[in-house]
Amino acid sequence: MPDSTLFNLLIVEDDDSFREMAVQWMRRKGHQVAEAANGQEALKQFEKTHFQVAIFDMNMPGISGLELLQRLNSEGIDTEIIILTGQATVENAVDSMKMGAFDYLTKPFPLGELEHRCQMASDRWVLQKENRQLKEVIKRNQLRYVMVGKSQPMQEIERLISRVGPTDKAVLIQGESGTGKELVAQAIHEASGTRSEKPLVTINCAALPEQLVESELFGHEQGAFTGASAAKTGLFEVADHGTLFIDEIGELPLFIQPKLLRVLEDGSFRRVGSHREQQVDVRIITATNRDLAQEVADGNFREDLFYRINVMSLILPPLRERGDDVDLLIDHILDNSWQIEEDARTALLAYHWPGNIRQLINALERAMILADGHLITIEDLPHEIIDQNPQESRLIINSDIKRLDSIEKAHIVDVLRQESGNKARAARTLGIHRRKLYRLIERFEIDETLYR
């Protein structure tokens, strides 16, 4: 990682002698320095490079330092500015600070003092960037469930994570929808050493319109397209020195793939509508439920990009192949404040879970909403789990149970008739909560004509 005390700097000064002296001083100290003799040259420099700090002479021919500062503000360029002047006035100082300048210096001054002010400006630039990164991460969906499982397939996944995490290499996570690919990406990021101290930023290519994916990844400048009323920071910038997780990468439009390939190869990219190169240091983790090799063969995905993201591949097992992990996941999701009846647990263990972990979470969250108190019964589960096909599960629904269902249905109908269809009174007579009566009516498909 680069030395945090060093920064890249633009010096804009029409006094050739002073500019040359300042440039040489800063370069000897190890900083990356560019220079411009006037405002027009400075604007061209900003088109090519992203500077942490810039020094503007206030009184230059053509575009003045304050006008240049105002121009950068209108374009949303986030560079810390220090204004220099040979004729100091309180009014000028106040004006520059109001317009967003970091500091104001009056000539003459020691170059060591100028470097010190630039270092302070650079520190603020870094802090503000980290704050923006944190805000972007907070706005995104946070992972709610840790990786849970002791099955052999999951032990192998954990072994691979421990091996690939510290390498900083690109990882492709494959598996059916709902198998926990984002959790695996989180685990890889957390195992990646110092990079884990920076954000894990997520984008789902399938969740965005095709025309917005490029802007989300790389950002855009103000006016780059209709509706771009302000400049936008892209996720590569947000994830700088951290990790970018690109979910459903098989949905990535073909026209964006060369741009992604470029940033993966050398870390450089441009915002939409900009000619200015930017550099980032980002680890890439991707995921897909598609067969990307087949997508390459069909011409829907670039072969060079496929090999670039597939340095290491992890294939997540579906939930139906994870054995007793379902039992562990049930207890983990419900935690200690909930209980579950044995027949409900048996039904959950028997189900084949085509939607994998996401479907299990959904079923249990639904059950927690419908349950009376903190006890989940089989009636609280979705119908596809209660009435599952015995050939698709380990749950045996025999004729005795079917007869019991018929008896229970007949008893409910009889009580409803006695109470003239009043469900509140019928629920009290049955000794159950009214919500549970509604669920039983729905489950047994009891029509009002049977008890009215």
C-alpha positions as CSV (number, residue, x, y, z in Angstrom):
1,M,0.0,0.0,0.0
2,P,1.4,3.5,-0.8
3,D,2.8,5.7,1.9
4,S,-0.2,7.7,3.4
5,T,2.1,10.7,4.0
6,L,2.6,11.2,0.3
7,F,0.1,12.8,-2.0
8,N,-0.4,13.8,-5.6
9,L,-0.4,17.6,-6.1
10,L,-1.1,20.2,-8.8
11,I,0.6,23.5,-8.6
12,V,-1.1,26.3,-10.6
13,E,1.1,29.4,-10.6
14,D,1.9,32.0,-13.2
15,D,5.2,33.0,-11.5
16,D,7.6,30.6,-13.3
17,S,10.4,30.9,-10.8
18,F,8.2,30.2,-7.8
19,R,6.4,27.4,-9.5
20,E,9.6,25.7,-10.5
21,M,11.0,26.0,-7.0
22,A,7.8,24.6,-5.4
23,V,7.6,21.7,-7.8
24,Q,11.2,20.7,-7.2
25,W,10.8,20.9,-3.4
26,M,7.7,18.7,-3.4
27,R,9.2,16.1,-5.8
28,R,12.3,15.8,-3.6
29,K,10.0,15.0,-0.7
30,G,8.5,12.1,-2.8
31,H,5.2,13.6,-3.8
32,Q,3.7,13.2,-7.2
33,V,3.6,16.8,-8.7
34,A,2.1,18.2,-11.9
35,E,2.2,21.9,-12.8
36,A,0.2,24.5,-14.8
37,A,1.0,28.2,-15.6
38,N,-2.6,29.3,-15.8
39,G,-6.2,28.3,-15.3
40,Q,-6.7,26.8,-18.7
41,E,-3.7,24.5,-18.4
42,A,-5.0,23.5,-14.9
43,L,-8.4,22.5,-16.3
44,K,-6.6,20.2,-18.9
45,Q,-4.6,18.6,-16.1
46,F,-7.8,17.9,-14.2
47,E,-9.3,16.2,-17.2
48,K,-6.3,13.7,-17.2
49,T,-5.6,13.2,-13.5
50,H,-7.4,13.1,-10.2
51,F,-5.5,15.2,-7.6
52,Q,-5.8,15.0,-3.9
53,V,-4.5,18.6,-3.4
54,A,-4.1,21.6,-5.7
55,I,-2.4,25.0,-5.1
56,F,-4.0,28.0,-6.9
57,D,-2.4,31.4,-7.2
58,M,-5.3,33.8,-6.7
59,N,-4.2,36.5,-9.2
60,M,-3.5,34.8,-12.5
61,P,-4.2,36.2,-16.0
62,G,-7.3,34.7,-17.6
63,I,-9.0,32.5,-15.1
64,S,-8.2,33.6,-11.5
65,G,-7.7,31.2,-8.6
66,L,-11.1,31.8,-7.2
67,E,-12.8,31.4,-10.6
68,L,-10.9,28.1,-11.0
69,L,-12.1,27.0,-7.6
70,Q,-15.6,27.8,-8.5
71,R,-15.3,25.9,-11.8
72,L,-14.1,22.8,-9.9
73,N,-16.9,23.0,-7.4
74,S,-19.5,23.2,-10.2
75,E,-18.0,20.0,-11.8
76,G,-18.0,18.1,-8.5
77,I,-14.2,17.5,-8.5
78,D,-13.2,16.6,-5.0
79,T,-9.8,18.1,-4.7
80,E,-8.6,20.0,-1.6
81,I,-7.6,23.5,-2.7
82,I,-5.0,25.9,-1.1
83,I,-5.1,29.5,-2.3
84,L,-1.9,31.6,-2.6
85,T,-1.7,35.4,-2.9
86,G,0.8,38.1,-2.6
87,Q,-1.8,40.7,-1.5
88,A,-3.6,39.3,1.5
89,T,-6.9,40.8,2.7
90,V,-9.4,39.4,5.1
91,E,-12.1,39.7,2.4
92,N,-10.1,37.5,0.0
93,A,-9.5,34.9,2.7
94,V,-13.1,34.8,3.7
95,D,-14.3,34.5,0.0
96,S,-11.9,31.6,-0.7
97,M,-13.0,29.7,2.4
98,K,-16.6,30.2,1.7
99,M,-16.1,28.7,-1.7
100,G,-14.6,25.6,-0.2
101,A,-10.9,26.2,-0.2
102,F,-9.1,24.2,2.5
103,D,-6.5,26.9,3.3
104,Y,-5.2,30.4,2.4
105,L,-1.5,31.4,2.4
106,T,0.1,34.8,1.9
107,K,3.4,35.1,0.1
108,P,6.2,34.9,1.0
109,F,6.3,31.7,3.1
110,P,8.7,28.8,3.7
111,L,8.2,25.9,1.3
112,G,8.2,23.6,4.4
113,E,5.1,25.4,5.6
114,L,3.5,24.9,2.2
115,E,4.2,21.2,2.3
116,H,2.8,21.0,5.9
117,R,-0.5,22.7,4.7
118,C,-0.7,20.3,1.7
119,Q,-0.2,17.4,4.1
120,M,-3.1,18.6,6.2
121,A,-5.2,19.0,3.1
122,S,-4.3,15.5,1.9
123,D,-5.2,14.0,5.3
124,R,-8.7,15.6,5.1
125,W,-9.1,14.4,1.5
126,V,-8.4,10.8,2.7
127,L,-10.7,11.1,5.7
128,Q,-13.5,12.4,3.6
129,K,-13.1,9.7,1.0
130,E,-13.2,7.0,3.8
131,N,-16.3,8.7,5.1
132,R,-18.0,8.5,1.7
133,Q,-17.0,4.9,1.4
134,L,-18.5,4.1,4.8
135,K,-21.8,5.9,3.9
136,E,-22.1,4.0,0.7
137,V,-21.6,0.7,2.5
138,I,-24.1,1.6,5.2
139,K,-26.7,2.4,2.5
140,R,-26.3,-1.0,0.9
141,N,-28.0,-4.1,2.3
142,Q,-26.0,-5.5,5.2
143,L,-25.5,-9.3,5.6
144,R,-27.8,-10.6,8.3
145,Y,-26.6,-14.2,8.7
146,V,-23.2,-15.7,9.2
147,M,-22.0,-18.8,7.4
148,V,-23.5,-21.8,9.2
149,G,-22.8,-25.5,8.4
150,K,-20.8,-28.5,9.3
151,S,-21.5,-30.6,6.2
152,Q,-18.6,-31.9,4.2
153,P,-19.3,-29.6,1.2
154,M,-19.3,-26.5,3.5
155,Q,-16.1,-27.6,5.2
156,E,-14.5,-27.7,1.8
157,I,-15.8,-24.2,1.0
158,E,-14.4,-22.9,4.3
159,R,-11.0,-24.5,3.5
160,L,-10.9,-22.8,0.1
161,I,-11.9,-19.5,1.6
162,S,-9.0,-19.7,4.1
163,R,-6.6,-20.4,1.2
164,V,-7.8,-17.8,-1.3
165,G,-8.7,-15.0,1.1
166,P,-5.2,-13.7,1.8
167,T,-4.0,-14.1,-1.8
168,D,-5.8,-10.9,-3.1
169,K,-6.7,-12.9,-6.3
170,A,-10.0,-12.6,-8.2
171,V,-12.6,-15.2,-7.2
172,L,-15.7,-16.4,-9.1
173,I,-18.4,-17.9,-6.8
174,Q,-20.9,-20.2,-8.6
175,G,-24.1,-21.8,-7.4
176,E,-27.8,-21.7,-7.5
177,S,-29.7,-18.6,-6.4
178,G,-30.1,-18.3,-2.6
179,T,-27.1,-20.5,-1.7
180,G,-25.3,-17.7,0.1
181,K,-22.8,-16.3,-2.4
182,E,-22.8,-12.9,-0.8
183,L,-21.9,-14.4,2.5
184,V,-19.0,-16.3,1.0
185,A,-17.8,-13.0,-0.6
186,Q,-18.0,-11.4,2.9
187,A,-15.9,-14.2,4.3
188,I,-13.3,-13.9,1.6
189,H,-13.1,-10.2,2.1
190,E,-12.6,-10.6,5.9
191,A,-9.8,-13.1,5.2
192,S,-7.9,-10.7,3.0
193,G,-5.6,-9.0,5.5
194,T,-5.3,-5.2,5.5
195,R,-7.9,-5.0,2.7
196,S,-10.6,-6.2,5.1
197,E,-10.2,-2.9,7.0
198,K,-11.7,-1.2,3.9
199,P,-15.3,-1.6,2.5
200,L,-16.8,-4.6,0.8
201,V,-19.0,-2.9,-1.8
202,T,-21.8,-4.9,-3.6
203,I,-23.5,-4.5,-6.9
204,N,-26.1,-6.9,-8.4
205,C,-26.1,-6.6,-12.2
206,A,-29.5,-8.3,-12.5
207,A,-31.1,-5.7,-10.2
208,L,-30.2,-2.6,-12.4
209,P,-31.4,-1.5,-15.8
210,E,-28.7,-2.1,-18.4
211,Q,-28.1,1.6,-19.0
212,L,-27.4,2.3,-15.2
213,V,-24.8,-0.5,-14.6
214,E,-21.9,1.4,-16.2
215,S,-22.7,4.5,-14.1
216,E,-23.0,2.5,-10.9
217,L,-19.6,0.8,-11.5
218,F,-17.6,3.7,-12.8
219,G,-19.6,6.8,-11.8
220,H,-20.5,9.7,-14.1
221,E,-19.9,13.4,-14.6
222,Q,-22.6,16.1,-14.4
223,G,-24.5,16.2,-17.7
224,A,-23.0,12.9,-19.0
225,F,-26.5,11.8,-19.9
226,T,-30.1,12.8,-19.5
227,G,-30.9,13.0,-15.8
228,A,-27.2,13.2,-14.6
229,S,-27.8,16.5,-12.8
230,A,-24.8,16.0,-10.6
231,A,-21.5,14.1,-10.7
232,K,-21.7,10.6,-9.1
233,T,-18.9,8.5,-7.5
234,G,-18.8,5.0,-8.9
235,L,-18.5,1.8,-6.9
236,F,-14.9,1.2,-8.0
237,E,-14.0,4.5,-6.3
238,V,-16.0,3.7,-3.2
239,A,-14.3,0.3,-2.9
240,D,-10.7,1.7,-3.4
241,H,-8.3,-0.4,-1.4
242,G,-11.2,-2.7,-0.5
243,T,-13.2,-5.3,-2.3
244,L,-15.9,-5.0,-5.0
245,F,-18.4,-7.9,-5.1
246,I,-20.2,-8.1,-8.5
247,D,-23.1,-10.4,-8.1
248,E,-24.9,-11.9,-11.2
249,I,-22.0,-11.0,-13.4
250,G,-23.5,-13.2,-16.1
251,E,-26.0,-10.4,-16.6
252,L,-23.3,-7.8,-17.3
253,P,-24.0,-6.1,-20.7
254,L,-21.5,-6.9,-23.4
255,F,-20.7,-3.3,-24.1
256,I,-19.4,-2.8,-20.5
257,Q,-17.3,-5.9,-20.3
258,P,-14.2,-4.4,-22.1
259,K,-14.2,-1.5,-19.6
260,L,-14.4,-3.9,-16.7
261,L,-11.6,-5.9,-18.2
262,R,-9.4,-2.8,-18.4
263,V,-9.8,-1.8,-14.7
264,L,-9.1,-5.4,-13.7
265,E,-5.9,-5.4,-15.6
266,D,-4.3,-2.1,-14.7
267,G,-6.7,-0.4,-12.2
268,S,-7.6,2.5,-14.6
269,F,-11.0,3.7,-15.7
270,R,-12.9,6.8,-16.6
271,R,-16.3,8.0,-15.3
272,V,-19.0,8.2,-17.9
273,G,-18.7,11.5,-19.7
274,S,-15.1,12.1,-18.5
275,H,-11.7,12.0,-20.3
276,R,-9.9,12.0,-17.0
277,E,-8.1,8.7,-16.0
278,Q,-8.5,7.5,-12.5
279,Q,-6.6,4.7,-10.6
280,V,-8.0,2.4,-8.0
281,D,-6.7,-0.7,-6.1
282,V,-9.7,-3.0,-5.8
283,R,-10.0,-6.7,-5.3
284,I,-12.8,-8.3,-7.4
285,I,-15.1,-11.1,-6.3
286,T,-17.8,-12.1,-8.7
287,A,-20.8,-14.5,-8.5
288,T,-23.2,-16.1,-10.9
289,N,-25.9,-18.8,-11.1
290,R,-25.2,-19.1,-14.9
291,D,-22.8,-21.5,-16.7
292,L,-20.3,-18.8,-17.7
293,A,-18.3,-21.2,-19.9
294,Q,-21.5,-21.8,-21.9
295,E,-22.2,-18.1,-22.0
296,V,-18.7,-17.6,-23.5
297,A,-19.4,-20.3,-26.1
298,D,-22.7,-18.7,-27.0
299,G,-21.0,-15.3,-27.4
300,N,-22.7,-13.6,-24.5
301,F,-19.6,-13.2,-22.3
302,R,-16.1,-12.3,-23.3
303,E,-13.6,-15.1,-23.0
304,D,-10.7,-12.9,-21.8
305,L,-12.9,-11.4,-19.0
306,F,-14.1,-14.9,-18.0
307,Y,-10.5,-16.1,-17.5
308,R,-9.6,-12.8,-15.7
309,I,-12.4,-13.2,-13.1
310,N,-12.0,-17.0,-12.8
311,V,-8.5,-17.2,-11.2
312,M,-10.2,-19.2,-8.4
313,S,-13.6,-20.7,-8.5
314,L,-15.8,-21.7,-5.6
315,I,-18.9,-23.8,-6.3
316,L,-21.5,-23.5,-3.5
317,P,-23.7,-26.6,-2.9
318,P,-27.5,-26.3,-2.9
319,L,-29.2,-26.6,0.5
320,R,-30.7,-30.0,-0.4
321,E,-27.1,-31.4,-0.6
322,R,-26.0,-30.1,2.8
323,G,-27.6,-32.7,5.1
324,D,-27.9,-31.7,8.7
325,D,-26.9,-28.1,7.9
326,V,-30.7,-27.4,7.5
327,D,-31.2,-28.2,11.2
328,L,-28.3,-25.9,12.2
329,L,-29.7,-23.1,10.0
330,I,-33.1,-23.4,11.6
331,D,-31.7,-22.9,15.1
332,H,-29.4,-20.1,13.9
333,I,-32.2,-18.1,12.2
334,L,-34.7,-18.6,15.0
335,D,-32.1,-18.0,17.9
336,N,-32.9,-18.8,21.5
337,S,-36.1,-16.7,21.8
338,W,-38.1,-19.1,19.6
339,Q,-39.3,-22.7,19.8
340,I,-40.4,-24.9,17.1
341,E,-42.7,-28.0,17.3
342,E,-41.2,-31.3,16.2
343,D,-43.6,-31.9,13.3
344,A,-42.8,-28.4,12.0
345,R,-39.0,-29.1,12.2
346,T,-39.5,-32.5,10.5
347,A,-41.4,-30.9,7.6
348,L,-38.6,-28.3,7.2
349,L,-35.9,-31.0,7.3
350,A,-37.8,-33.0,4.7
351,Y,-38.3,-30.3,2.2
352,H,-36.1,-30.1,-0.9
353,W,-35.6,-26.3,-0.8
354,P,-35.5,-25.2,-4.5
355,G,-34.9,-21.6,-3.3
356,N,-32.1,-22.7,-1.0
357,I,-31.1,-20.7,2.1
358,R,-33.0,-17.6,1.0
359,Q,-36.3,-19.7,0.8
360,L,-35.6,-21.2,4.3
361,I,-35.1,-17.7,5.8
362,N,-38.3,-16.5,4.1
363,A,-40.3,-19.5,5.4
364,L,-39.1,-19.0,9.0
365,E,-39.6,-15.2,9.0
366,R,-43.2,-15.8,7.7
367,A,-43.7,-18.4,10.4
368,M,-42.5,-16.0,13.1
369,I,-45.1,-13.4,11.9
370,L,-48.0,-15.9,12.0
371,A,-47.0,-17.8,15.1
372,D,-48.9,-17.4,18.4
373,G,-46.4,-16.3,21.0
374,H,-42.9,-17.6,20.3
375,L,-43.8,-21.2,19.3
376,I,-43.8,-22.2,15.6
377,T,-46.2,-25.0,14.6
378,I,-46.6,-26.8,11.3
379,E,-49.6,-24.6,10.6
380,D,-47.4,-21.6,10.5
381,L,-45.3,-22.9,7.6
382,P,-46.0,-22.2,3.9
383,H,-48.4,-24.7,2.2
384,E,-45.7,-26.0,-0.1
385,I,-43.8,-27.3,2.9
386,I,-46.8,-28.6,4.8
387,D,-48.3,-30.3,1.7
388,Q,-45.0,-31.3,0.0
389,N,-45.0,-34.2,-2.4
390,P,-43.7,-37.3,-0.5
391,Q,-41.6,-38.3,-3.6
392,E,-39.7,-35.0,-3.3
393,S,-39.1,-35.3,0.5
394,R,-38.4,-37.6,3.4
395,L,-41.7,-36.6,5.1
396,I,-44.1,-39.6,5.0
397,I,-47.7,-38.5,4.9
398,N,-49.7,-41.7,5.6
399,S,-53.4,-42.4,5.5
400,D,-53.7,-42.0,9.3
401,I,-52.5,-38.4,9.1
402,K,-54.9,-37.8,6.2
403,R,-57.8,-39.1,8.2
404,L,-56.8,-36.9,11.1
405,D,-56.8,-33.9,8.8
406,S,-60.4,-34.8,7.7
407,I,-61.5,-35.1,11.3
408,E,-59.9,-31.8,12.2
409,K,-61.6,-30.1,9.2
410,A,-65.0,-31.5,10.1
411,H,-64.7,-30.4,13.7
412,I,-63.8,-26.8,12.7
413,V,-66.8,-26.7,10.3
414,D,-69.1,-28.0,13.1
415,V,-67.9,-25.3,15.6
416,L,-68.3,-22.6,13.0
417,R,-71.8,-23.8,12.3
418,Q,-72.6,-23.7,16.1
419,E,-71.3,-20.1,16.3
420,S,-73.2,-19.0,13.2
421,G,-70.0,-18.4,11.3
422,N,-68.6,-15.9,13.9
423,K,-64.9,-16.7,13.7
424,A,-63.9,-14.9,17.0
425,R,-66.4,-17.0,19.0
426,A,-65.4,-20.2,17.1
427,A,-61.7,-19.6,17.9
428,R,-62.5,-19.2,21.6
429,T,-64.6,-22.4,21.5
430,L,-61.7,-24.2,19.8
431,G,-59.2,-22.8,22.3
432,I,-57.0,-21.2,19.6
433,H,-56.1,-17.7,18.5
434,R,-58.3,-16.2,15.8
435,R,-55.3,-15.9,13.4
436,K,-54.7,-19.6,13.7
437,L,-58.3,-20.3,12.8
438,Y,-58.0,-18.2,9.7
439,R,-54.9,-20.2,8.7
440,L,-56.7,-23.5,9.3
441,I,-59.6,-22.3,7.2
442,E,-57.2,-21.4,4.4
443,R,-55.3,-24.7,4.8
444,F,-58.4,-27.0,4.7
445,E,-60.0,-24.8,2.0
446,I,-63.2,-24.4,4.1
447,D,-65.8,-22.6,2.1
448,E,-68.3,-20.3,3.9
449,T,-71.2,-22.3,2.4
450,L,-70.2,-25.2,4.7
451,Y,-71.0,-23.3,7.9
452,R,-73.3,-20.4,6.9
